[in-house]
Amino acid sequence: MKNLLLSAWLVLSISPGPSALAADGKTYCAATAERFAACIKPSATNATIRQYDDEHWVGFDVARQSDQQALLVFMPGTGGKPPGPMRFLETAMQAGYRVISLAYNDEPSIAVYCPRRPDLACSENFRLMRIDGKPVLPDASIRNNAEESISARLLSLLNYLDRQYPQQQWKQYLREGDIDWSRLSLAGQSQGAGMAALIAKRTLVARVILFSSPWDFYLKDGRRQLAPWIAMSSVTPMDKWFGGYHAQEATADLLAASYISLKIPVDHVRVFSKSLSGNAAGNNPYHGQGIRNTDYQADWLFFLNEGR
């Protein structure tokens, strides 16, 4: 009942007004008395980070700050830059989360690089390289070292926030000098959701929310087959997994099969179906609808709050 009341209140209270992404492109970086916000270059958190230096975005509602506050780490899709889907992130903040939208090397996409390669472990190894810096892939053009990896960037950012804002108690997400993944909820869209999924498969996290991914595949006899890692067992309990995709996405068939293979509970999956909203374009215009169309706020709140 508590979650239902909270969800109803949030749906009514979230302003339908202009996006936080104002014309100057930086309004979302400005803190107010009610909301902490910061845009932080990865290189400012660790001098060894020299590539892929788009700013991380960090935000939370000041009134909800505590030493036991949930932290949501969001990873954008291919070509995406933080903060990304501000309406979703604002919904998370109003639901009581601190939010980090993490900048990482998200190009090229796995869907471009791996499908025609004969190695069935290509997409898993590609993602592990992005997540941890290992294994080293044979193609030097897409390598990143350990310092450039998702895990290292997040650890450097948390340490930076702890140094710069000790009163905000960012060290609650650290344990013995490393990330305490069990305190983190992960979310992502497209390639970022695939990163969240593989981390949650291998490491215990508080919850994982997937938008329109993973759909990693390889070709066999000209047909698309899901990458083997998607069927791996999960360290994160399945009641902490949530996912959604649009029925008219170009890869909706693969996404439906993927969420079954991942073993996400059926009642934790949302198949979005509303018509296009906003400036959707390209050859797969429905791909970002699930995380950007505010008609789905009630679904976002379910993903964020169920079982908390």
C-alpha positions in Angstrom: 0.0 0.0 0.0 2.9 2.4 0.9 4.4 1.9 -2.6 1.1 2.3 -4.3 0.4 5.6 -2.5 3.9 6.9 -3.2 3.6 6.0 -6.9 0.2 7.8 -7.2 1.6 10.9 -5.5 4.7 11.0 -7.7 2.8 10.6 -10.9 0.6 13.6 -9.9 3.5 15.7 -8.6 6.0 15.4 -11.4 5.7 18.6 -13.4 4.8 18.2 -17.1 6.6 21.5 -17.8 9.9 22.1 -19.8 12.7 19.6 -19.6 15.7 20.2 -17.3 17.7 20.4 -20.6 17.2 24.1 -21.3 18.5 26.0 -24.3 21.9 26.7 -22.7 22.4 23.0 -22.4 23.7 23.3 -18.8 20.6 24.0 -16.6 20.7 20.5 -15.4 24.2 21.1 -13.8 23.0 23.9 -11.5 22.3 23.0 -7.8 19.4 24.6 -6.0 18.3 24.7 -2.3 16.0 21.7 -3.0 18.2 19.6 -5.3 21.9 18.9 -5.5 23.2 18.6 -9.0 26.7 18.5 -10.5 28.4 17.8 -13.8 31.8 16.3 -13.3 34.4 15.4 -15.9 35.9 11.9 -15.4 39.4 13.3 -15.8 38.7 15.5 -12.7 38.1 12.4 -10.6 41.2 10.5 -11.8 44.1 11.9 -13.7 44.7 8.6 -15.5 41.4 9.0 -17.3 42.2 10.8 -20.5 39.6 9.6 -23.0 35.8 9.6 -23.3 35.7 12.7 -21.0 32.1 13.7 -21.3 30.7 14.8 -17.9 29.1 12.5 -15.4 25.9 13.8 -14.0 25.0 13.5 -10.3 21.8 14.6 -8.6 19.5 14.0 -5.6 16.7 15.8 -3.7 18.2 17.4 -0.6 15.2 16.7 1.6 15.7 12.9 1.0 19.4 12.8 1.8 20.4 10.1 4.3 23.1 7.7 5.2 21.0 4.8 4.0 19.8 6.3 0.7 19.4 4.2 -2.4 21.8 5.0 -5.3 20.7 4.5 -8.9 23.5 4.4 -11.5 22.3 5.0 -15.0 24.2 4.1 -18.2 23.2 5.7 -21.5 23.0 3.9 -24.8 25.3 4.1 -27.8 26.3 7.7 -28.5 24.4 8.9 -25.4 25.8 11.4 -23.0 24.8 12.2 -19.4 22.4 13.1 -18.0 20.3 11.6 -20.8 16.6 10.9 -19.9 16.0 13.6 -17.3 12.3 12.8 -16.7 13.2 9.2 -15.7 16.1 10.4 -13.5 13.9 13.1 -11.9 11.3 10.4 -11.2 14.0 8.3 -9.5 15.1 11.3 -7.4 11.6 12.1 -6.3 11.2 8.4 -5.4 14.1 8.8 -3.0 17.2 7.8 -5.0 20.5 9.5 -5.5 21.3 9.3 -9.2 24.5 9.0 -11.1 24.3 9.1 -14.9 27.7 7.7 -15.9 29.8 8.7 -18.8 31.7 5.8 -20.4 33.0 4.7 -23.8 29.8 3.6 -25.5 31.0 3.5 -29.2 31.0 1.5 -31.3 27.9 -0.5 -30.4 28.2 -4.2 -29.7 25.4 -4.7 -32.2 27.6 -3.3 -34.9 30.8 -5.0 -33.9 29.9 -8.6 -32.9 27.1 -10.2 -34.9 29.2 -11.2 -37.9 32.2 -12.4 -36.0 32.4 -16.2 -35.4 33.3 -15.9 -31.7 30.1 -16.7 -29.7 31.7 -15.0 -26.7 32.3 -11.7 -28.6 29.5 -9.7 -27.0 30.3 -10.9 -23.5 34.0 -10.2 -23.8 33.2 -6.8 -25.4 31.0 -5.9 -22.5 33.5 -7.2 -19.9 36.2 -5.1 -21.5 34.0 -2.0 -21.2 33.0 -2.9 -17.6 36.4 -4.0 -16.1 39.1 -3.4 -18.8 39.5 -7.1 -19.4 39.8 -9.1 -21.5 41.9 -7.2 -24.1 40.2 -7.5 -27.5 42.2 -8.1 -30.7 40.9 -4.9 -32.3 43.0 -2.0 -30.9 40.5 0.5 -32.2 37.9 -0.4 -29.5 40.1 -1.2 -26.5 39.9 0.7 -23.3 42.3 0.2 -20.3 41.2 -0.6 -16.8 41.2 3.1 -15.8 38.8 3.9 -18.6 36.3 1.1 -17.6 32.9 1.5 -16.2 33.9 0.1 -12.8 37.0 2.3 -12.5 35.1 5.4 -13.6 32.4 4.8 -11.0 34.8 4.1 -8.2 36.8 7.2 -9.1 33.6 9.3 -9.1 32.4 8.0 -5.7 35.8 8.7 -4.2 35.8 12.2 -5.7 32.3 12.9 -4.4 33.4 11.7 -0.9 36.4 14.0 -1.0 34.5 17.0 -2.3 31.2 16.6 -0.3 32.1 14.6 2.8 28.9 15.8 4.5 26.8 13.9 1.8 28.2 10.6 3.0 29.1 9.1 -0.4 31.4 6.6 1.4 28.2 4.6 2.2 28.5 3.1 -1.3 32.1 2.0 -0.7 33.5 -1.0 1.1 37.2 -1.7 1.8 38.3 0.7 -0.9 36.0 -0.7 -3.6 32.4 -0.2 -4.8 29.8 -1.8 -2.6 27.7 -3.0 -5.5 25.1 -4.5 -3.2 24.1 -0.9 -2.3 23.6 0.1 -5.9 20.7 -0.1 -8.3 21.6 -0.2 -11.9 19.6 1.1 -14.9 20.4 1.6 -18.5 19.0 2.1 -22.0 20.1 0.1 -25.0 23.9 -0.6 -24.8 23.8 0.8 -21.2 21.1 -1.7 -20.2 23.2 -4.5 -21.5 26.1 -3.3 -19.3 23.8 -3.2 -16.3 22.5 -6.7 -17.1 26.0 -8.3 -17.3 27.1 -6.6 -14.1 24.0 -7.9 -12.3 24.6 -11.4 -13.7 28.1 -11.5 -12.2 27.7 -9.2 -9.0 25.0 -8.8 -6.4 23.3 -5.5 -6.9 20.2 -4.0 -5.2 18.1 -4.1 -8.4 18.6 -3.8 -12.2 16.3 -2.0 -14.6 16.7 -2.6 -18.3 15.2 -0.5 -21.1 15.3 -2.0 -24.6 18.3 -4.3 -24.1 20.2 -6.6 -24.1 19.6 -8.1 -27.5 23.2 -9.2 -28.2 23.1 -11.8 -31.0 25.2 -13.7 -33.5 24.3 -15.0 -36.9 23.9 -18.7 -37.5 22.8 -19.8 -40.9 21.7 -16.3 -41.5 19.4 -16.2 -38.5 19.9 -14.1 -35.3 20.6 -16.1 -32.2 20.9 -14.6 -28.7 24.4 -14.4 -27.3 25.1 -17.2 -24.8 25.8 -14.9 -21.8 22.2 -13.8 -21.7 21.2 -17.2 -20.4 23.9 -17.3 -17.7 22.7 -17.7 -14.1 22.4 -14.5 -12.1 24.1 -13.6 -8.8 21.4 -10.9 -8.4 18.1 -12.5 -7.4 15.6 -12.5 -10.2 13.0 -10.7 -8.1 15.3 -7.7 -8.4 15.2 -7.7 -12.2 12.9 -5.4 -14.2 12.7 -4.6 -17.9 10.7 -2.9 -20.6 10.8 -2.4 -24.4 8.4 -1.1 -27.0 6.4 -3.5 -29.1 7.3 -1.6 -32.3 11.1 -1.6 -31.8 13.0 -3.1 -34.7 14.4 -5.8 -32.3 11.2 -6.4 -30.3 11.3 -10.1 -31.2 14.9 -10.4 -29.8 14.0 -8.4 -26.7 11.0 -10.6 -25.9 13.2 -13.7 -26.3 16.0 -12.1 -24.3 13.9 -11.2 -21.3 12.6 -14.8 -21.2 16.2 -16.1 -21.4 17.2 -13.7 -18.7 14.4 -15.2 -16.6 13.0 -11.8 -15.6 9.7 -12.4 -13.9 6.8 -11.9 -16.3 5.1 -9.4 -14.0 8.3 -7.4 -13.9 8.3 -6.8 -17.7 6.5 -4.0 -19.5 5.8 -4.1 -23.2 5.2 -0.5 -24.1 2.7 0.3 -26.9 1.8 3.9 -27.1 2.4 6.0 -30.2 5.6 8.0 -30.7 6.2 11.0 -28.4 8.7 13.8 -28.8 11.4 14.1 -31.4 11.8 10.4 -32.1 13.5 9.8 -35.4 15.8 7.4 -37.2 15.4 3.9 -38.5 14.3 2.6 -35.0 12.3 5.5 -33.6 10.5 3.5 -30.9 13.9 2.4 -29.3 14.0 5.2 -26.8 10.4 5.6 -26.1 10.2 3.4 -23.0 12.6 5.7 -21.0 11.7 9.1 -22.5 7.9 9.0 -22.9 6.4 10.3 -19.7 3.2 8.3 -20.4 5.2 5.4 -18.8 6.0 7.1 -15.5 3.8 4.7 -13.6 5.9 1.8 -15.1 9.1 3.6 -14.1 7.8 3.9 -10.6 7.0 0.2 -10.5 10.6 -0.6 -11.7 12.1 1.8 -9.1 9.9 0.9 -6.1 8.6 -2.7 -6.3 10.0 -4.7 -3.4 11.8 -1.8 -1.7 
